[in-house]
Amino acid sequence: MIFATRRRSRWEGLCRRCGLCCYEKEYRGRTVVTNLGRPCRYLDVSLRLCTVYASRFAVCEQCKKMTILHAMFVKWLPPHCGYVQQYRLRRTAGRRRLA
């Protein structure tokens, strides 16, 4: 239990609080884009923090858990996202070193 709590805390510590994952996504053709005009109703846009963070998955059906797969492959996450920095950019840097 302690290990899981520590791991979750470390994972959430990667977030840079940009808030972009808390805006609605929409398809434009085959591309998913972030609609910056439509924040989640629970996002405090000035602080860029969720007002129901502890219970966000129960309260907001559109809130999805950020996973390593999201960090590695989702195109709408910006390069400055802490999850992207940790997983996608580190992985591509490792490939460049091998080449």
C-alpha positions in Angstrom: 0.0 0.0 0.0 2.8 2.4 0.9 4.6 1.6 -2.4 1.4 2.3 -4.4 0.9 5.6 -2.7 4.4 6.6 -3.2 4.3 5.6 -6.9 1.0 7.5 -7.4 2.5 10.6 -5.7 5.6 10.5 -7.9 3.4 10.0 -11.0 1.2 13.0 -10.2 4.3 15.0 -9.3 5.2 14.9 -13.1 2.2 17.1 -13.9 3.2 20.7 -14.6 -0.3 22.1 -14.1 -0.7 23.4 -17.6 -4.4 22.4 -17.5 -4.5 21.3 -21.2 -5.8 17.8 -20.4 -8.8 19.5 -18.7 -10.1 21.1 -21.9 -12.5 19.4 -24.2 -11.0 17.5 -27.1 -12.6 17.4 -30.6 -12.0 15.8 -33.9 -11.0 18.0 -36.8 -10.8 15.5 -39.7 -8.6 12.7 -38.3 -6.9 14.9 -35.8 -7.8 15.4 -32.2 -7.4 19.0 -31.0 -7.8 20.7 -27.7 -10.6 23.2 -27.7 -9.2 26.0 -25.5 -12.6 27.7 -25.4 -14.2 24.8 -23.6 -12.5 24.0 -20.2 -13.9 21.3 -17.9 -16.5 22.9 -15.6 -14.4 21.8 -12.7 -11.2 23.5 -13.9 -10.3 26.7 -12.2 -8.8 28.3 -15.3 -6.9 31.0 -13.4 -5.1 28.5 -11.1 -5.2 25.7 -13.6 -6.3 23.3 -10.9 -9.2 20.9 -10.7 -11.7 21.9 -8.0 -12.8 18.3 -7.5 -9.4 16.7 -7.9 -9.7 14.0 -5.2 -13.0 12.7 -6.6 -12.6 13.8 -10.3 -13.2 10.4 -11.8 -16.4 9.8 -9.9 -17.7 13.4 -10.4 -16.7 14.0 -14.0 -17.4 11.3 -16.6 -15.1 13.0 -19.1 -12.1 13.0 -16.8 -9.7 10.2 -17.8 -6.8 8.9 -15.9 -3.4 9.9 -17.5 -1.4 6.9 -18.3 2.0 6.1 -19.6 0.4 5.2 -23.0 -1.2 8.7 -23.1 2.1 10.3 -22.4 3.9 8.3 -25.1 1.3 8.5 -27.9 -1.4 11.1 -27.5 -0.7 14.0 -29.9 -2.7 16.7 -28.1 -0.4 16.7 -25.1 2.2 19.5 -25.5 5.9 18.9 -25.4 6.2 20.8 -22.1 3.8 18.4 -20.4 5.7 16.6 -17.5 4.3 13.2 -18.6 5.5 13.8 -22.1 8.9 15.0 -21.0 9.3 11.9 -18.8 8.2 9.2 -21.2 7.8 10.3 -24.9 10.8 12.7 -25.2 13.1 10.5 -23.1 12.2 7.5 -25.2 12.9 9.3 -28.5 16.2 10.7 -27.1 17.2 7.1 -26.3 16.5 6.1 -29.9 18.6 9.0 -31.2 21.5 7.9 -29.2 21.3 4.4 -30.6 21.3 5.6 -34.2 
